[in-house]
Amino acid sequence: MTETEDIATGTTTFDTKDVEGKVIDEALRLIDGGLSDLMHRDLVSTDEVSDLLLDVRMLLTAAEMASAEPLEDAPVGA
């Protein structure tokens, strides 16, 4: 992961394209692994399919949240 630190403010930023690429690679690995496991079976439960889809969704959502702009610290009621 590529990250840079602003010496003046002490904040760390990440290269979002690098993070997104790694997340997509991980999602594809998860999908490929799940599909290869399911292809050798005659019957697959809906629970197993929904678990696989939820895992992929969680991975992609976490990446989206990580690449989003950080929230500003503001006092409550301001």
N, C-alpha and C positions, 0 to 999 in steps of 0.2 A: 504494500500500500504506500502510495506516495503522499507524504505529508510535509507541510512547511510550517515553520513557526515564525510569527512576527515578533521580532526581538523587542520592539518598542512597547507592544501591548501584551506580549506573553501568550497570545492566542495561537492555537494550532488549527490549521485548515488541512483538509484532505482533498486529493485530486478526485473529484466525483466521477470522472470517466473511468478511472482505474477501479474505483469501488464498484461502480455499476457493472463493469466488465467481469469482475470477480464474482459478483452476486449472480449474474446471468449464467456464468460457467457453473457455479454451484447448483443453481436451479436446474440446469440441463443435466448435470450429473445425477441429481436426485430423481428427475423424471426418467432418465435412461435406466437407472438402477431399478426403479419401481416397475417400469414396463418390462424389463427383461425378467424380473421375478414373476410378474403376472402372466407373461406369455406362455410359460410352461405349465399353466394350470388350466383345467377345464372349467372351473367354477371360481369366481372371485366375488367376495362379499362387497356390498356397498360400503360397509365400514372401512374396508381396506382402501378402496378407491377414494373415499372422502378423506381419509387420513393422509394419503399421498397429496391430494389437492390442497388440503389445509397446510401441510408442510411447505409446499411450494409458495402458497399465498403468504404465509408467515415470513418466509425468507425474502420475498420481494417487497413486502410491506416494511420490514425492518430496514431494508436498503433504502427505500424511499424516505423513511423517517431520518435515516442517518445522513442522507444527502440534502435534506431540507435545511433552510436557513435556521440558525440557532435562535431561540427565543430570547428577547431582550429582558434583562432583569429590570422590572419596574415595580415600584411600591404599589401595594394593593390600594385601590381607590384613586389612583392617579390618572 
